[in-house]
Amino acid sequence: MSEIEGGKKGMPAWAWVLIGCGGVVLLGVVAVVALGIIGAAGMTRARSAAYQANAVGMMRAYSGAQAMYHRNDWDGNGILEYATPYTKLYSAKDSGGNEAMLIDAAFAAANGPGGTPKQGYLFQDLATAAGQKIDWVNDFGLCGLPAPGGKLPRTFIVGIDGTVYGRDQGPGAGFVTDRPADPATAGWIAEF
């Protein structure tokens, strides 16, 4: 076997080639791992954006479902009202015993702090609008909150006008209970 010129005496050329290739392979492995980590972080950002977009979509679906719910006297009391709790949009029954199912079961199950998150979010009815108790005959409101322990930053609110507003409430924030009279001046951003 030949020796590589200038190399260690007695080391065959194939050993130097193997060492050289090993270095390239090692660099290749490091590059693949690094790209995988970067790719995983990118997927996390993409997934986070998708979950937030889905939460905005669910808030809009909630508004549409409330409008449909309000057209029927579900409880037979002669008053057209909006669904509270919002889970009635799924479970309320009409006079024929048919369930409303205006939202899906997973959305209904994501109710409140003890709910099962739907795509990283939990939902809860708002209690007040501009500091006044919500009159469910004429108004409605919902908050979408990132599930505890998740990495989703934005909380969302919606009211009867159907505009979904979002804001980063910071880690450990709870459900918003009051929809401000003017969400924009209170730091909420309209989601489009």
N, C-alpha and C positions, 0 to 999 in steps of 0.2 A: 504494500500500500504506500501511496505517496504521502508526503507531509506538506502542509501548507507553508509556503515560504514565510519566514518571519514568525511562525507560530511556535508553539512548544514542541520541542524535539520529541519524537516518538508518538505524537498524536496523529492518528490517521485523518486524512482529508474528510472522510465521511462523518467523523465525529465533529469536526468543525462545521460542516454543513448542517448536521443535526442540531448543534448548539445554536447556530445562526437561525435555523428554521424555528427552533424552540422559542427564541426571542421574538420572532415575528408572530408565532402562534400565541405567545403570552400577551404581546401587545394587542393582537386581534381579540383575544378573550377579554382583556381589560376594556377595549373599545366597545365590544358587544354588551358587556355588563353596564358600562356607563350609558350607552344609548338606551338600554332597557330601563335603567333608572329614570333617565330623562323622559323616555316614552311613557313610563308609568305615571310620572308626575303630570305629563301632558294629558294623559287619559283621565287623571283625577280632576284636573281643571275642566276638561271637556265634560266629564260626568257631572261635576258640580254645576256647570252652566246648564246642562240638560235638565238636571233635577230642579233647578230654579225656574227654568222655562216651563217645566211641567207644573210646578206649583202655581205659577202665574196662570197657566191654562186651567188648572183646577179651580182657582179663584173665579175665573171668568165663567167656567161651567157652573159654578155655584150660583153666580148672579143670574144666569139664564134659567137654571132650575128653580130658583126662587120666583122668577117671573111666571113660570109655568105653574108652580105650586099655588101662587096667589090667585089664579083663575078658577080654582076649585075649592069648595067648602069641605075640606077633608074631614073635619071633626063634626060636621053637621050642626054647628051652633049658629048658622045664619050669617057668619062674619067671614069675609075673605081676608086671610092673614098670611104672613110669611112664616116659614117653618122655623121653629125654635124648640128644641135644639136642631141644628142643621141636619142631624142624622134622620129626621123625619122626611127629608128629601128622598131617602131611600126606603124607609120602613112604613111611612104613613099609608093607611088603607082607605080607599074610597068606599062609598056606600055598598058597592058590590063585592067588597073584600079584596080588591086588587091593590097590590102594593104600588106605591108611587114609582120607585126605582128611577128617580130623576138624576141620581148620582150613582156611581158604582159602589159595591159593597166595601172595597178596599178604602175608598174615600170616607165612607161612613165609619169604618173601623179605626180611622186615624183621628178619632175624636178625643181631644183633651190630653192632659199629661199622661194618662194611663193607656192611651190608644196605641195602636200598632202603626208605626210610621208608614206613610205611602211615599215612596221614593224620597225618603229623608225628611219628610215634613209631617207635622201634626197640625190639627186645625181645631179652632174653638170659636164659638159665637162671641161677638163683641157684646159688652153689657151696655155701653153708652155711646152716644154720638155727641160731640161737643159738650161733654159733661152731663148730658141729659139721658135718662134711661131710654133705651130704644123702644119705640112704640111699634111692635111687630105687625100691626095692621098697616102701617104706612112706611116702614123702614126695615132694613136688615143690615147686618154687618158680620164679617168673618175675619179672623186672623189666621194666617199660616205661619207657623213657627218651625225653624229647623229643630229636628229631634235632638234631645240632649246627647252629647258625646259625638255628634256628627261634625263635619267640617264645613257645612253650608252656612254662609254668612248672613244671608238676607231674610228678614221677616217681611211678610206681606199683609196688607189690609185691603178690604174692599167694602164698599157700601152700596146704597141703592142706585147711585149714578153709574155703577159698573166699572169705574176706573180703579184699577189695581195699583196700589202704591207699595213701594219697597224701600227698605232702609236696613242698614247693618246696625243691629242693636247691640252687638258686642257679645262676647262669650258669657254664657250663663243667664242670658236674658229670658224672661218669662213671656207668657202670652200678653199681647197688647189687649187691653179691655175697653179702651176709649178711642174712637175714631175722631181725630181733631176736626174742628169746623173747617179748617183749611190745611189739609195735610202737607201741601207744598211749603207753606211758611213754617211748618213744624219739622221740616227736614226730610219729609217723605218725597220720593221721586216717582212720578208716574211711569209705569212699565208699559212699553209699547211692543 
